[in-house]
Amino acid sequence: MPLDDLFAEAERQMNICNSCRYCEGYCAVWPALELRTELTKGDLTHLANLCHDCRDCFTACMYTPPHEFDLNPPKVFTEIRTRTYGEYVWPRRVPRLLRGAVGGIVVSVVAALVMLLLSIPTTGARVFSADASGSPYDLMPHWLLLIVVGVPSVWAVAIGAVAVVRYWRDTHGPLADLASPRLWGRALATAATLRHMRGGGEEECAYPDEEPTPARRRYHSLTFYGFLLCLLSTMSAAVMQEFLGILPPYPLLSVPVVLGTVGGIGLIVGCTGLLALKRRSARDQTTDTMLKADHGLLSALLVLAVTGVLTLVLRDTVVFGVILMIHLGAIVYCFGVAPYTKFMHGVYRLLAIYQDEWEHARR
């Protein structure tokens, strides 16, 4: 569907919803819709990202197919999110190879091979050595490890910052309105507790089917906090090395290992659970493109988590070097292409929650 036709269809559906108001208490989308009498593309993009896809509105609606009104808010919001994810990043056109599962494998393997070749002059081909110490610096020099982790991370942050500016200007306007610590506190608290994922009241959301269940919210929490703990593990390891002079490998009860282990297990359980729920979810309330994006993001995080945990479990074995190279190759791919994948949906959703708090503060 052409983008203009998509927004026209979304406007048609939202005008009917705005007249009905049956779902007013179900989530933040419907009170935000009530504030808008004329819907712009920016408004619809904001509402689509404020939607947490709980699908309670579809379950409760009297005008879903086969009714002639043909309302399907979860699907039309999903289509808008899908089509607008690529509108705010730079460059807007990215080779499809980089977004697909095959591309992820190819780029990760190439990155691992390049790292191996660059490390040979300094450390030799110790990746395949039987004398494993559990330290990455026995396999590659420090400067190479910094480049492997640092360059994709800086790239992702820079492109993400461009996307944030473009998205905010499109859906809201002045960048100065982003400078409220009080509103950021509220928005972060709402996002951290996944409050909008509870659907209509205390019965949780109707996902993956019409039976209310907290499963999706809990798996999301495990995925998010697992990823956060893994980042904190990396940061704590950097502090121990750069400021305390303590080099890896770290003891099992050290801060980096404990955080990384708990975070990795959380990521594995969360991603696996979400993938299982998506297999059971209703296909008529989403799109094939979004399903592929969901599976791509969750699969990438799962590979990162599994290989990360394996580097700890197998760090005293002969396969440590190979597993580490696979893990680092996955990091290069995942962080390097993160702004062009569904990873950015968390950023846009946080901005939508912040805007919702901004509007609440001015009522």
N, C-alpha and C positions, 0 to 999 in steps of 0.2 A: 504494500500500500504506500503511495507517495506520502511524504511527510506532511504536506498541507492537508491531505485527506485524513490522515491519522489524527491530526489535531482537531479537525472539524468533527470527526466522529467522537473524539473524547469530549469536546465541548457539548455536543448533542446529549451524550449520556449524563454529563455532570449537570446540565440544566434540568434534566428530568429528576436527577437525584436531589438537586437543590430545591425543587418544588415538593418533593415527597417528604424528605427529612426523617424518614423512618430510622435511618442508621445514625442519627445525630450523635448518640452516645457511644458508638462502637469504637471509634478511634479518633485520632487528632485530625484526620483528613476532612471529616464532615463539618466540624466547627470552622475549620479554615476555609472550606468551600463557601460557607454561609456569608463570610465577609466579602465575597467577590460577586458582584452582579454582572460584570463583563469579564469573561475569561480570555486572557492573552496566552500566547505560547509559553511565556515565562511562568504564568500562574499554573498552567497545566503541568509543566515540568516540575515545579515545586510540589504540587499535590502528588504527582507520581512518585517522587522520591521520599515524600513524607509517609506514603503508604508502606507498611511493613509486610504486605502480602499475607495477612492473617486469613483473609477470605471469608470472614464472618459476614461481611456485607452481601456477598454472593449467596451464601447459605440462607440469609434472612430475606433476601429481596423477592418481591412478588412479581417483578417485571423481567426476570431473566428468561432466556430462551426456554420454551417456544413462544413466550409472549411477544406481541408485535413490537414492543419497545426494545427488545433484544439487548438488555443491559448486561454488561459484564465488566464492572470496574476493575477487578484484578487483572484481566487480560489487557484491557486498553492501557492501564497504568504500566504494565509490564512492557508493552510495545513501545510506549514513550520512553521508558528507561533504556530499553535496548537501543533505540534509534538515537538517543541523545548522549549515550556514553562516549561515542566517538566524536561528538560535536565540539567538545571543550578542550581536548588534548591537542598538543602540537607535536609533530605534524598530524593532521586529521586522518590522512591515509597511511595506514601501516600495512605492510604485507601480511596477507592472511596466514602465511606460514608461521608467523610469530605468535599467532593467537591459538592455533590448533594444537591438539595433543601430539601429532607427529612433529610439528615444528618445535614443540617444547623438548621432545626427546633429542631431535637433531641438534638444536642449539646447545643443550646441556652436554651432550657427548662431545661436540666440537670444543666447547669451553673447557671441559675436563682434559681433552687431549692437548690443547694449547697450554694449559697450566702445567701439564706433565712435561712438555717439551721445554718450557721456559725454566722449569726447576732443575732439569738434568744438569746444566753446566755448574750449578751451585751445590746441589745435594746428591747428584747422581741419580740413577734409576732406583731409588730406595722405596718407591711405591710398591714394588714387588719383593721387597726384602723380607726375609723371615725374622729379622731382628726388629720387632716392633716395640717402640717405646711409648706410644700413645700421644706423642707430641707432633703437632702438624709441622713444626719447624725442622723436624728431621726429614720431612718430605719436600718442603718448599721454603724458600727464604721469606723472611718477615715482610719485606717490601712487596712481594708478589701476593701474599695473603691480604695485605691492605688494599691492593688494587682490586683483587677479586671481589672483596666485600664492599669496598668504598665506592668505586666508580659506578656500579649499578645502583647503589643506594642514593648517591648524590644525583644521578640522572633521574631516578624515580621521584625524588623530592622536588627537583626543579620543574619537571613536567607536571607533577601534581599541583604545584603552586600556580602554574599557568592555568590549569584546568579550574582551580578554585576561583581565581579571579574572573575567568570567563563565565563560569556557572553563576556566581553571585551577581554579577552585573546583569545577566540575562534574567534571573529569577527575582532579583530584589532591586539592585541599583547601587547606591553609594557604598564604597568599601569602608567608609568611616563607621557605618552601622555595625561592623564586625568587631568593634573595639570595646565591648561591654563585658568585663570580667564576671559580673553578676549573672548575665544571661548565659555566658559560656559555662558557668558553674551549673546552672539549671539544665542546660542542654546536655552536658557531659553526664550529669546524674541520670537523666532520662535515658540516654543512650546506653550507659553502663548497666542499668537495670533492665533494659529491653522492655520498658513499660508499655510501649505501643504495640508490642507483640502479644499482648494478652488478649487482644480482640475485645469482644463485647462483654466487659465486666470481669468477674472473677473466674469464669469457666474456661479461660484460655482460648486460643484461636482454633478455628476449624481447619486445621492443616495437619496431615495431608488429606483428610477426608472430612466429612461433616461432623464427626465426633470430636468434641473439645478435648484437647490434650496439651500438656505443657512440654511435650517431647521436643518440639522444634526450638522453643525458647531455651531449653536446657542445653541442647546440642550446640546452639549458637553461642551460648555463654562459654561452654567448654572450648569451642573453637577460638573465640575472641580472646579469652583470658589465657588459653594455652599459647597462642601466638604472642601475646604480651609478655608472658613469663619467659618465652624463648628470647625475645628481644632484651629483656632485663638480664638474662643469663649472659648474653653476648657483651652487654655493657659492663656487667660486674667483672667479667673476665678481662676486659680491656683496662678497667681500673686496677685490678690486681697486678696486671703485667706492667702497665705504663707508670703507675704511681707507687706501687708497693714492691715492684721488682720481682714478683712471683710469677714464674713461667709455667705453662702447661707441661704435662698433664696435671690436673687438679685432683685432690682427693675426692672420694665418693661423697663425703659429707660437706664439701665446700659449697659456697654460695652459687657459683656458676653451674656446678653439676646438679645440685638439688633443683634449682630453678629450671634448668634445661630439661631435666628428666620429668619433673611434674608437668611442665609446659608441653613437652613432646607427647606425653601420654594423653594429656587433655586434648591436644590437637588431633591425635589419632582417633580417639573415641568420638570427639565432636564431628570431625569430617566424615567418619564412617557412618555415624548415625544420620547425619544430614543426607548423605548419598542414599541411604536406605529409605528415608522418608520421601525423597524425590522420586524414587521408583514407584511409590504408591500414590503420589499426588495426582490430582485431576489434570489431564492434559488440556481440557477445554478452557482452563483459567490461566494459561500461560502460553508461551510460544516455544517452538523448537529451538530458535536462536538463543533464547534465555536459558533453556535447559542445557544447551551445550556450554554456555558461559558458566552456569552454575557448576556443572560437572568439571569443567576445565579448572576453575579456581579451587574447588575442593580437592581435586586430584593432585594439583600442584602442591597445595599445602600438605596433603597426606604424604607425598614423596619427600618433602622437606622434613617432616616430622619423623618418618620412618628411618630415613638415612641418618638424621641427626641422632636418634636414639641408638642406632646401630654403631655409629662411630664411638659411642661410649661403651656399649656392651662388647664390642669387638676390638677395642683399642690395644689390647695386648696380643692380638692374633695377626697372622700373616695377611689377612684380608683388610686390615685397617686402612692401609694406603688407598686401596681401590675404592672402598666405601667412602672415604673422605673426599676423594676426587669426584665421585658421583654426587655427593652432598654439595660440594662447592659449585659444581656445574649447574645443579638445580638452583642454587642461590643466584648465580649469574643470570639465569633465564628468568626466574620468578621476579626478582627485583627489577631487572632491566625492562621487562615488558609489563610490569604491574600497572602503570598508568593507562595502558591500552586494553586492559582486561576488566572483568567485573570487580576486581580489587577496589576500584575507585568508587563502587557503589556505597561503600561505607563512609567515604568522605562526603559524597553528595547528600547522603541521608543525614549525616551529622549537621551539615549546613542547613538542610530542610528543617531539622528539629530546632536549630538555633533561630531560624527565621520565624518558626511557629512561636517560640518563646518571645521573640521581639514583638510579634503582633499581639500576643497576650498582654504584654507589658503596656501596650498603648490602647487597650480597649477602655 
